[in-house]
Amino acid sequence: MRESGIRSLWALCALGALPLACAANEGSVDRKVNADPKGEVLISNVSGTIDVRGWDRNEIQVTGQLDEDVERVDVETSGGRTVIKVILPRGGHDGGDAMLEVQVPSGSSVEVSAVSADVSSKGVTGTQRLKSVSGEITAEVSGDDSEVRSVSGDITVHGNGKPGSLRVSSVSGSLDLTNGAGKLDVVTVSGDARVHMGDSSEINARTTSGEFELHARLLKDARVSVEGVSGDLTLDLGNSAGLALEIESFSGDISGCLADGKVEQVSKYGPGTRLNSRTGDGSARVRAKTLSGDIEICDR
């Protein structure tokens, strides 16, 4: 059953318009357990939604609606670790939709695994590892050493501006990261990526055919490495101390305010352009390389 259809049915049930249909199709979950304020929370769901919210209670509450193909939702806690799992009937070929809202202590470490379920999180300050195959992921990330991964779903990540480390990867979905800081690793294949970073010490990015756009403030001695194949790269990098640039494209162009008059041919007999340049003390090192994409580089 499609999400819109499920929601319409719930609305009719609330009005008492379809009592027989509701009795036959609607299920729900409402569980609450005590939890460690900095414990682990593991959540898995095949289809539907997973909405994680941090709160100031040492409890975990799981609520939601289940369609007829969902058997139950298990909530088990032991030793500071809570596992929340959507259970489908044995032998079932199609996943039923489970629309879950999970409220956790804000300092929890959260791990979410989904297949076609959309994932969202807000208010969690601990480490997060959010993974979905075809669902979209929207997350506020605060904890260090967090990770967000999707195969075909779009990813939107908002950081809180505090230094941390984050790994983000997407195959065909787009990626939008804002207000991050610290260390970042990004991998995309065909999806476009737009990254806006605050004070950054290390940024590594690899893309195949998607366009990659990076805006960042680099700390002294920061390191940036960006590699692409056929997608264009746009780098807008600020650093008051200075930048050391190593930029190269095999068949694309290099342009931008830092490239004016400094781009040269790799070889007088073959293709390829490069830019080796330095501003200020060159303490922040920037390397960018692409096969056939263009590279535009500027400082703020």
N, C-alpha and C positions, 0 to 999 in steps of 0.2 A: 504494500500500500504506500503510495507516495506521501511525503511529509505534509503537503497541503491538504490532502484528503484526510489524513489523520487528524490534523488540527481542526478541520471543519467538523469532523465527527465529534471531537471533544466538545466543541462549542454547542452542538446540538444536544449532546448528553447533559451539559450543564443546564440547559434550558428545559430538560425533560421531554424533548421532542421525539427522541428515538430510544425509549427505554429498552426495547428488545434488542436492538442493534448494539446498544452499549453493553448490555449483559453478555452478549455473545462475543464482542470484539475488544472491549476496553479492559486493560489491566493496568495496574499501577504499582509503584514501589514507594515506600516511605519508611526508611530505616535510620536509626541514629545510634552511634556507638561512641564511647569515650576514646580519645586519641592523644598520643604524645604531641606536644606543641611543635616539636621538630622531627616528627616521625616520617616514615615513608608511606606514600599512598600510591597504589598501583590500580589503574582503571583500564578495562578492556571492553570494547563494544564493536560489533561487526557493522551494524547499520543504524543510522539515526543521527543523534547528536550527543556530545559530551560537553557540558558546560561546567567548568570548574571555577569556584569562587572562594577566595580566602576570607576568613573572618577571625574575630578575636576570641573565639571559644575553643576549648580543648575537646572538641567533639567533631565528628564527621557525620553529616546528614546527607543521605541519598534520597532524592525524590524524583519522580518522573512517571511518564506514561509508556505503556508497552502495548504493542499490537498483538494480534492473536497468535503470531508465529514465535513469540518469545515465551519461553517456559517460566523463567524467573530471573531475578538478579541476586547473586550471592554477595554478602558483605561479611568478610571475616577479618578479625583483627587479633594480633598476637605479637608481643615483644616489640611494640612500637611500629609495627608494620600492618597496614590495612590493605586488603585486596578486594576490589570491587569488580565483579565479572558478570556480564550478561550471558545467561545460559540459554541455548537453543535446543529444541528437541533433537534427540538422537536420530540420525538418518535424514535430517532436514537438509534440503538442497539450497533453499533460499533463506537468506538471513532476514529475520523480522526486525522491524524498527523499534529501537528503544531510545526514548528522548529523556536523557538523564541530566539532572542538575546535582552537582556534588559540591557541598560546602566543606572546606577543610581548614584546620588551623593555618594561619597565614604563613607561618614559618616552615610548613611541611615541604618535603621533597616529593615532587609529583612526577609520575611516569604514566603516560597515556598511550595506549595502542589501539588503533582503529583501522578498519578496512575502508568502508565507504561512508563512515560517519564524519560529520563536521565536528571540529574540536575548537573550543574557545576557553581561555583562561584569563582571570583578572584577580588582582589582589594577592597573589602568591609571591612571597619573597624568597622562598627556598629554591633550590635547583629544580629545573623542569626539563623533562625529556618527553617531547610530544611528537607522535608519529602517526601518520595516516596515509593510506594508499591513494585513494581517490577523493577523499574529503578535503574541504578547505580547513585551514588552521589560522585562527586569529588569537594572538597571545600578547599579554603584558609579561615581560621577562625581567626579573630583578636578580635572581640568584646567580652565583658564579657557576661556570662549567655547565651551562644549559645547552640543549640541543633541540632543534625543530626540523622535522623531515617530512616531506610529502612527495609522492610520485607524480600524480597528475593534478592535484589540488593546488589552488593558490595559497600563498603564505603571507600573512601580515603580522609583523612583530613590532611591538613598541617597547623600547627600553626605558628605564627610569633615569638614565644619565649617569648612574654610578658605575665605576670600573668593574668589569667582569669579563668572562670569556663566553662566547656564543658560537655555536656551529649551526649553520643553516644549509639545507640541501633540497633541491627540487629538480625533477626531470623535465616535465613539460608545463608545470604551473608557473605563474609569475610570482615574484618575490618583492615585498615592500618592507624595508626595515628603516625605522626612524628612531632618533634619540638614543642610539646605542653609545657605548663607551668601552674602552679597554681593548680586548682582543676579539677578532672576528675571523671566522673561516666560512666562506661561501662557495658552494658548488651548484651550478645550474647546467642543464644541457640545452634545451630549446626555449626555456622560459626567460623572459626579460627580468632583470633585477635592478631595483632602485634602492640605494643604500645612503642613509644620512646618519653619519656618526658624529658624536661629540669628541672629547679628548681621547685619542686612540694611540695605543702603543704598538699594535701589530694587526695588519689586515692582510689576509690571503684570500684570493678569489680565483676561481677557474670557471670558464664558461665555454660552451661549444658553439652554438649558433644563436644564442640569445644575446640581446644587447645588455651591457652592464654599465650602470651609472653610479659613480661613487662621489659623495661629498663628505669630507672629513676634516677635522682639526687634528693635526699630527703633533704628538708630544715630541720633545727633544729625544733624539736617538730612536725614533719610531721606524718601523720597517713595513713597507707595503710591497706586495707581489701580486700582480694581476696577469692572468694568461687567458687568451681567447683564441678561437679558431676562425670563425667567419663572422662573429658578431662585433659590432662597434663598441669601443670602450670610451667612456667619458669620465675623466678624473678631474675633480675640483678639490684641491688639497691646500689647506692653510697651515703654515708653520712659521712662526716669527723668527726662529733661529736660522732656517734655511733648508733647502732641499738638494739632494744629490739624485739626479735623474738618469736612468738607463732605460730608454724607450726604443722599441724596435717593431717594425711591421714588414712582413715579407712582400705583400703586394698592395697593402692599404696605405692611406695617407696619415701623416702625423701633423697635427695643427694645434692651435691654441695660443694663449698669451705667453706661455713659457717656451713655445716652439718657434716663434717668429725669428727668421733669419738664422736659426741654429740647426735645422734639419739637414742631414747629408745622406748621400747614397751609401749603402753598405759596400757596393762594388760598382766600379764604372762600367763593368761588362754585364752585370746581372741586375735582377730586381731587388728591391728592399731599401727601406729607409730607416735611419736611426737618429736618436737624439740623446747625446751625452752632455749633460749640462749641470751647472751647480749655481745655487743661489745662497747668499749668506755663508754660514759655516758648513752647510751641507750635512748637518747632523742627522736629518731624517732622510732615509734612503728609500727611493721609489723605483721599482722595476716593473715594466709593463711590456708585454709581448703578444703579438697576434699574427695569425697567418695571412688572412685576407681582409680582416676588418680594419676600419679606420680607428685612429686614436686621437682624441682631443684632450689636451691637458692644460690646466690653468691653476693659478693660486688665487685664494680669496683676497 
